[in-house]
Amino acid sequence: MKIFAFVDLHGDMSLLNGILKRIKKEKPKYIICAGDISVFGQHLDILCQKLDKLNIPVLMIHGNHEDEGEIKAVARHMKNIKNMHNRYEVHGKYIFMGYGGGGFALFNKQFENTTAKKFKAAVRKLKKMHRDAKLIFFTHGPPYKTKLDKIHGSSAGCKSLRKFIRDVQPDLVVSGHLHEAAGKTDKIGKSKISNPGWEGKFFEV
């Protein structure tokens, strides 16, 4: 299945128009936005309307330039925009798991104590139904100690996210937040980790 993912667009309409052209040509089944589509929520409706018109499901989380309420409000009156913060969706043998916001914490106890447990239970259930289940996990901030979280030679990612990825081994992990890591990829065990940047990337899962 073909997926297009992007992050950290920060309201750049020119970049968005370029993304739209590529999506129309390649026709992915799903679009993932891993946060910071806007600059502190400015023009969020306009940006999302352009994506909504593609008639492709857009699975969106907030970054540190939006809050969950803003994404929820947009999703409420648009057909194809879905708020995925702290949520998962199962589509056949595929499960999409989203967790937005932040990007600054070394640990996230709320994620560990509630979200991670919920996601793990959903993954176990899916794997009982589909031995070849495919797992897609997307966050705004990157997991700890990868090529995606290096800044000034130090790791600035989240250890809680890394532990979840290590335990669950998603097929694809998408994150952003640190612009210096745009376009970089890495692995945690068998999991492919990618920061698709503001230009975005296509993935086959």
C-alpha positions as CSV (number, residue, x, y, z in Angstrom):
1,M,0.0,0.0,0.0
2,K,1.3,3.4,-0.9
3,I,1.3,6.2,1.7
4,F,2.5,9.8,1.4
5,A,3.8,11.5,4.6
6,F,5.0,15.0,5.4
7,V,5.7,17.1,8.4
8,D,6.8,20.7,9.4
9,L,5.2,22.5,6.4
10,H,4.7,25.6,8.6
11,G,2.1,27.2,6.3
12,D,4.2,27.3,3.1
13,M,1.6,27.4,0.4
14,S,4.1,27.0,-2.4
15,L,5.4,23.8,-0.8
16,L,1.9,22.5,-0.3
17,N,1.0,23.1,-3.9
18,G,4.0,21.1,-4.9
19,I,3.0,18.3,-2.6
20,L,-0.6,18.3,-4.0
21,K,0.8,17.9,-7.6
22,R,2.9,14.9,-6.6
23,I,0.0,13.3,-4.7
24,K,-2.4,13.7,-7.7
25,K,0.1,12.0,-9.9
26,E,1.1,9.1,-7.6
27,K,-2.3,8.6,-6.0
28,P,-1.4,7.2,-2.5
29,K,-4.2,5.5,-0.5
30,Y,-3.5,7.5,2.6
31,I,-1.8,10.8,3.6
32,I,-0.1,11.3,6.9
33,C,0.6,14.8,8.3
34,A,2.9,14.4,11.4
35,G,2.2,17.9,12.7
36,D,3.2,21.6,12.3
37,I,1.3,22.0,9.1
38,S,0.8,25.7,10.1
39,V,2.5,28.5,12.0
40,F,0.7,28.6,15.3
41,G,-2.6,27.7,13.7
42,Q,-2.6,30.5,11.1
43,H,-4.5,29.6,7.9
44,L,-5.1,26.1,9.2
45,D,-8.5,25.9,7.5
46,I,-7.1,26.9,4.1
47,L,-4.2,24.5,4.3
48,C,-6.5,21.6,5.3
49,Q,-9.2,22.5,2.7
50,K,-6.6,22.0,-0.1
51,L,-5.7,18.5,1.3
52,D,-9.4,17.7,1.8
53,K,-10.2,18.3,-1.9
54,L,-7.9,15.4,-2.8
55,N,-10.5,12.9,-1.6
56,I,-7.9,10.8,0.1
57,P,-7.9,10.2,3.9
58,V,-5.5,12.6,5.6
59,L,-4.5,11.2,9.0
60,M,-3.3,14.3,10.9
61,I,-1.8,15.0,14.3
62,H,-0.9,18.4,15.8
63,G,2.7,19.5,16.3
64,N,4.0,22.2,18.6
65,H,2.6,24.9,16.3
66,E,-1.0,23.7,16.7
67,D,-3.0,22.1,19.5
68,E,-5.3,19.1,19.3
69,G,-8.4,21.3,19.6
70,E,-7.5,23.2,16.4
71,I,-7.0,20.0,14.4
72,K,-10.3,18.5,15.9
73,A,-12.2,21.7,14.9
74,V,-10.9,21.4,11.3
75,A,-11.6,17.7,11.1
76,R,-15.2,18.2,12.3
77,H,-16.2,20.0,9.1
78,M,-14.0,18.3,6.5
79,K,-14.7,15.0,4.9
80,N,-11.2,13.6,4.6
81,I,-9.2,15.2,7.5
82,K,-9.0,13.0,10.5
83,N,-7.6,13.9,13.9
84,M,-5.4,11.0,14.9
85,H,-3.8,12.2,18.2
86,N,-3.9,9.5,20.8
87,R,-6.0,7.4,18.4
88,Y,-5.6,4.4,16.1
89,E,-7.5,3.2,13.1
90,V,-7.6,-0.3,11.6
91,H,-8.1,-0.7,7.9
92,G,-8.0,-4.4,6.9
93,K,-4.6,-5.7,8.0
94,Y,-3.2,-2.1,8.5
95,I,-3.2,-0.2,11.8
96,F,-2.4,3.5,11.9
97,M,-1.4,4.9,15.3
98,G,-0.9,8.6,15.9
99,Y,0.5,10.7,18.8
100,G,0.9,14.5,18.3
101,G,2.2,17.5,20.1
102,G,5.4,18.1,22.1
103,G,8.7,17.1,20.7
104,F,10.6,18.5,23.6
105,A,10.3,15.9,26.4
106,L,12.9,13.1,27.1
107,F,10.1,11.0,28.7
108,N,6.3,11.0,28.2
109,K,4.7,9.2,31.1
110,Q,1.2,9.9,29.8
111,F,2.1,8.1,26.6
112,E,3.7,5.2,28.4
113,N,0.9,4.8,31.0
114,T,-2.2,5.1,28.7
115,T,-1.6,5.5,24.9
116,A,1.2,2.9,24.6
117,K,-0.9,0.3,26.4
118,K,-4.0,1.1,24.3
119,F,-2.0,0.8,21.1
120,K,-0.3,-2.5,22.1
121,A,-3.7,-4.0,22.9
122,A,-5.0,-3.0,19.5
123,V,-1.9,-4.4,17.8
124,R,-2.2,-7.8,19.6
125,K,-5.8,-8.0,18.5
126,L,-5.0,-7.2,14.9
127,K,-2.1,-9.7,14.8
128,K,-4.5,-12.5,15.9
129,M,-6.7,-11.7,12.8
130,H,-3.8,-11.0,10.4
131,R,-0.5,-12.8,10.7
132,D,1.0,-10.3,8.2
133,A,-0.5,-7.2,9.9
134,K,1.2,-3.9,9.0
135,L,1.8,-1.3,11.6
136,I,2.3,2.4,10.9
137,F,3.1,4.7,13.9
138,F,3.4,8.5,13.5
139,T,4.4,11.2,16.0
140,H,5.5,14.8,15.9
141,G,8.6,14.5,18.0
142,P,11.3,11.8,17.1
143,P,12.3,8.8,19.1
144,Y,15.4,8.9,21.2
145,K,18.9,8.1,19.9
146,T,18.4,7.9,16.1
147,K,19.5,9.9,13.2
148,L,16.2,11.8,13.4
149,D,16.8,13.3,16.9
150,K,20.4,14.6,16.7
151,I,20.9,18.3,17.4
152,H,24.3,19.8,18.0
153,G,25.7,16.3,18.4
154,S,23.3,15.3,21.1
155,S,20.1,13.2,21.1
156,A,16.9,15.3,21.7
157,G,14.2,12.7,21.1
158,C,11.8,10.8,23.4
159,K,12.8,7.6,25.2
160,S,9.2,6.7,25.8
161,L,8.6,6.6,22.0
162,R,11.8,4.6,21.4
163,K,10.7,2.0,24.0
164,F,7.3,1.6,22.3
165,I,8.9,1.2,18.9
166,R,11.4,-1.3,20.2
167,D,8.6,-3.3,21.9
168,V,6.0,-3.2,19.0
169,Q,8.3,-3.0,15.9
170,P,6.0,-1.0,13.6
171,D,6.8,-1.5,9.9
172,L,7.0,2.3,9.4
173,V,7.5,5.2,11.9
174,V,7.1,8.8,10.8
175,S,8.2,11.8,12.8
176,G,9.5,15.3,12.4
177,H,9.9,18.4,14.6
178,L,13.7,18.8,14.2
179,H,14.2,20.4,10.9
180,E,17.9,19.5,10.8
181,A,16.7,15.8,10.4
182,A,14.4,16.4,7.4
183,G,14.9,13.6,4.9
184,K,16.8,11.3,7.3
185,T,16.0,7.7,7.9
186,D,17.1,5.1,10.5
187,K,16.0,1.9,12.1
188,I,15.1,0.6,15.6
189,G,15.3,-3.1,15.3
190,K,13.2,-3.9,12.2
191,S,11.3,-0.7,12.3
192,K,12.0,1.9,9.6
193,I,12.1,5.4,11.0
194,S,11.7,8.4,8.7
195,N,11.5,12.2,8.9
196,P,9.8,12.9,5.5
197,G,10.3,16.7,5.9
198,W,8.2,19.4,4.5
199,E,8.5,18.1,0.9
200,G,7.2,14.7,2.0
201,K,7.9,11.1,0.9
202,F,6.0,8.2,-0.6
203,F,6.3,4.9,1.2
204,E,5.2,1.3,0.3
205,V,4.0,-0.6,3.4
